Amino acid sequence: MIKNRIFYAFLAAISFVLVYFDNTRTAYAMLYSVLLLPVASILMAVLSLWALQVTDSVDKELILKGEETKYRINIKNMSFLYNPGVTLTFPKSRLGLSSTARATTFSISSHEERELSFILSCKYRGVYDIGLESVQTKDFLGLFSLKKRWKGKRQLVVYPRVIELDNLPLSLNLMNKSYSRYAMREEDYSAISDVRPYEPNDSMKRIHWKLSAKRNFLIVKNFETSALNSTAIFIDSGKMEGTPPDIVAAEDKLIEIAVAAGYWCLKKQIPVDMHYSVRRFVSAANIMDFDKIYSLAAFLEFQYDSQIADMLLPFLNEKTNPLNILVLASTLTDEFFDIMARLHHFGHHVILGYVSSSRESGKNREIFSMLLDMGLLCMNIDIGDDINDYF
């Protein structure tokens, strides 16, 4: 384009010189032609750009982490003009999104149609904007370029892997202390886990009539599948510190653990509440509700201002009866330690999964060790570790 502009400037200078020395119609005709050519060229470029019909599509808009999909762009020249140079540009790739799309320049004849395809793959779960950044064309003289921003962005939703855990170390002895919010089905009525006093909302089918007759008050049976009555999972969705690649990997690891734990619980008929911000959570009663957790895992953005301690504090203040709590944290603070200690003191069975996005500081190591000494089940999980090594 620079060479074309230099050549045009040289040609315009010659035209002015001819007019200056040869004041004839021919010289003026040449000058006017040289001056009008860029105007005609830019008008034709505008028409050519307007006449380009560009559509895009993606084979699969919902994929699993690690899968590939194909992104297609279809371009058709609707005008009778030959377009000498169409350039497609793409936005910079986000962390975790790999694409074969590169800036591409080609010519396209009148009423010609072209299709370009690119491969997309994602290393981490999340929602990614895909599509063109702009469509650019040049005029016939090669002096100007016109650009049109592409507004039709598409979203590629990448779901996390569902890892089947061998075991999740929940407490089996919290049923008589916990509250029941779900009607448990498919219980093993032949396996009684324990007994407890009757409560007004208990079903008459659960009453242990023989034992009630001996003790002169109603006794209720708890069965094995209801012994693990409910589990609360807390995901630290606050902003992390560290390098961008480590932050994205740590976020992905937290989500992967949460999904695996939720799937394990629901398969065992254990209801799950998954908390992702202050007083924000999704509830799943059985395996049929797993899509609620799975959808949250794909779309959750780690940009909330609240930290994990802010999420746990309202839960602690509500003084719920003891239950299993899985806390997935990326930041350990003194406030967090105090809340975890109080949860443990009130009889909750607390499990800590600590995933750091940066080098572990001395403060974090100290708090982690203190929680271990308190008797909490704590796991320091590296972003590159296999979670089945811990569960």
N, C-alpha and C positions, 0 to 999 in steps of 0.2 A: 504493500500500500504506500509506503514512503517513496519507493522508486516511481510509482505511478504519479504521485503528487509532484515530484521533482520534474518528471517529464512533462506534466501538464503545465507547470510553471514556466518551463523552458519554451514550450509551444506558445503559451500566452505572450511571453516576452517577445518572441519572434514576430507574432501578429502585430503587437504594438509598434515594433520597429518598422515593419513593412508599411503600416499606416502613416508613420511619421515621415518616411522617405518616399513613399509611393502613394500619394493621396488619390487612389482610384477605387472604383467599385469592387474590384476583385480583392483588394487588400482589406476593405471594410467587410466584405462578405466573409472572408477568412476570420477576421477578428470577431464578428458577431457569432459565427459558428462555434469558435473556440469558447466564447463566453456562455453560449446557450447550451452547449453540450452537457456540462455538469448539472444544469437544471433539469434537462430531459432525463439524464441518467438517474438523478435522485428520485424523480417522480416515478420512473419505472421500477426503481428499487422498492419504493413504498408500496406500489401495486403488487410487486412480486411477494413482498413479505405478507401483505394482507391476504393474498391468494393462497398462501400455504395453509393447508389443513393438517393439523398435527393432533394425533390422538395417542394415548398410551394405555397400557394394560399390564397387569401382573398375573401370572398363572395362579399363584396362591397368595392371598393376602394374610392368611393365618398359617404360620409355620412353627415348627419346634426348633428350639435352640440347636444349632449345628446343621440344620437342613438348608437346602438351596432352593431358590425359586427363580423363575425367568421373568425379567422385565422387558416389555416390548414397546417400541415407538413406531408408529405408522405415520408417514409423511406423504402427502399428495399435493402436487402443484395443480391448482384448479384454474390457473390462467393459461393464456396462449403464449406467454413469454417464457423464454429459457432463463433459468436462474443459475448464474455462474458460480455462486458460492453460498451454500447454506451451512452454518456452523451451529451445532448443538453443544451447549455447555451444561455441566452438572454441578450440584453443590458438593462441597468437600465432604468426604465420608466421615460419619460419626464413629466414635470408638466402638468397636465391636461389630460394625457393619462393613462387610467386604463387598466391593462391587467391581466388575470389569468395565463399567462405564467410564469412558474418557471423552474429552472434547473431540468432536468429530466434524470434519468439513468435507462437503461433497457438492457436486453440481446436480441439478435435476431438470429434466426437459419438461416441455409443456405437457400437462395432464399425466405426467409420470407419477408412479406411486412406489415408495420404498418402505421397507420394514427393517428396523435395527433391533437387535435383542442383546441383552446383557444378563449376566448371572449375578444374583445377590445371595449372600449368605451371612449369617449372624452368629457371632461367638457368644453373645450374651442375650438374655431375655430383655424385652422392652418394646416400646413403640417407636418406630423409626419413620421419619418423613422421607419419601422417595419421589423421584420425578426429575424433570428438567429444571434447570435454573433459568435458562433463556434460549431463545431462538434468534439467530443473527444472520443477516444477509448482507451482501455487498452490492454496490451499484455496478453497472457495466464497465465504467471507466476505472474501477478499482480505487476511487478517491475517498469514498465514505463507506461506513458500515452502519446499519440500522439494527437495533436490538429490541426484542419484545420479551418482557419478563413472563415466565411461565407461572401461572397462578394455580393451575390444577394439580396441587400436590396430593399424592396418595400416601396412605399409611400402611406400613408393614408391621403386623403384630407378631411378635416372637414370644412364644410361650416357653416357660422353663421346662427342664426335664422333670419327670416324675420318678424319683428314685425310691425303690421299695426298701425300707429299712428292715433289718433283721429284728430289731427290738427298740423300744423307746422306754427308758427307765422311769415309768410313772409309778405312783404309789397306788396300791390296791386297797388301801385301808381308809379311804376318805369318804366312802359312800354314806356312812352313818352321820357324817358331819356336813356333807355337801347338800346343796339345794338342787332340786330336780326341776328343770324347765322343759324337758322333752319327754314324750312318751316313748320309752324304749321298747323295741320289738325284737322278736326272734331271740328272746332270752333263753338260757339253758335252765329250765325250771327244775332240773334234776340236780343242779349244783348250787347249793346255798352257800353264799360267801360269809354271811353273818346275820345277826338279828338286831333289831332296835325297837324302841317304843313306837307305838302307833301315832301318826300325825293325821290331822283332819283331811289332808289332800291325798292320802294313801288309798289305793284300791283295796276293796274287801278281799280280792283274790290273793293278796299278799299276806294276809293275817295267818299267823302260825297258831291254829286253834288249840292244839294240845298244850303248847307252852303257855299260851294265854290263860288257859284254864288252871294251870298249876300256879301261875304267878298272880292271878286275879286282876290282871290288866292286859290290854291288847298288845301283842307282840307282832312285829312285821318282819317278813323274810326279805333279805337282799340276795339277789342272784348274781352269778359271776359276771355276766355281761353288763350289769348295771353298777358293779362295784367301781368301775372306771366311769364315773357319771359324766364328767365334763372336764375339758382341758382348755385353758386360756393360753394363747400364743401371742406374744408381743414382739413386733418387728420394729427395730430402731430405724425409723424413716427420716431422722434428722440429717442435716448436712454433715458430711464427713470431711476429715482432713487427710491430705496426702496427695500423691500425684494422680492425675485423671485416670490413667489405666488401672491403678490399684483401687481407686474409688469404685469404678465400674465393676471390677472383679469382686470386690467385697460386697457390693450391693447384690450382685448376682448370687453370691454364696449364701447370703442371708435369706434371700427368697427361696433358693433351692432347699435349704434346711426347713424353712417354714412349710413349703409344699409337701416335702417328704413326711414331716411330722403330722401335718393335717391329714394326709392320705392314710397314714398308718392308723391314726385314731379312728377315722371314719370307717375304715375296713373292720375295725374291732368294735364297731357300734358305739364309739365314744363321741359325743357331740363336741364341737370345737367352736370357740370364739376366737377369731383372728383380729387382733387390735393393730392398727397401723398409724394411728394418730390419737390425740387426746379425745376420748369419748367417741372415737370412730372405729367401728369394727364390723365384720361380717360374721354371721352365724351359720353353721352347717350342722344339721341334726343327724344326717346319715350319708352314706356314700353317694346317694342321688343328689346331694347338695354340694358335692365336691367342685362342681363348675363355678360356684360362687368364689371359693378360695382360689381356684385356678385362674379365673378372670382377674381377680385382684392382683395376683402375683405377676401377671403380664403387664398390667396397666399402671401399677403403683410407681409413683415418682418420688425419689428421695430428696424432696425439697421443702419439707415441712420445717418450720422454725422450731417446733417443740422437739426436745430430746426424749430419750427413753424414760428418764426419771419423771418428766412431766406426764407421760402416759400412765406410769404405774401409780402415781400419787392419788388420783381420783379413785382408782380401783382399790387402793389400800384404805382410803378414808371411808369407803362405802361399807367396810367391815363385813364383807361376804364370808360365808362359811368356808372352811379350808377346802382347797381343790388343787389340782395339778396345774402348775404354771411353767411354761417354757418361755424364757426371755432370750431373745436374739439381739445382742447389743454390739455396737461398734465403738462406743465411747463409755469409759468407766470414770465416774466422778465420785466425790465424797457424798453428794446427795443421793446418787444411785446406790452407793453402798449402804447408806442409812435406810433407804426404802427396802432394799433386798433383805437387810437384817430384820426389819420389822415384819415383812411378809413371812420370813422363816419363823420368827417368834410367835406369830399368830397361827401357826400350824399348817401353813401352805407348803406343799411339796414343790420346791422351786428348783428348776434346772436352768443353768446359764450356758448359752452358746455364745462365746465371745469371738467375733471376727473383726480383725483390725485392718484398716485400709492403709496404714502407714507403719513405720517402725514403732514397735511397742515401747512406750515411754516407761521410765522408772515408776511413775505414779500409777499407771495402769497395772504394771506387774504387782505393785504393792497391794492395790485394791483386790486384784484377782486372787492373790495369796491369802488375803484376809477373809475373803468369801469362802475359799477352800477350807481354811482353818475353822470357820464357823460351822462347817458340816454340809454346805451346799454342794450339789453335784455340778461342777464347773468344767467346761471344756474350752480350751483355747484352740480354735480351728483356724488353720492357715487358709488363705484364699486358693491355694493350689492343692489342698488336701481332699481326699475322698471322704465324704461324710459317713460312709459305711464303716470307716475305721474308728468312728466314735460312738456309733449307735448299733 
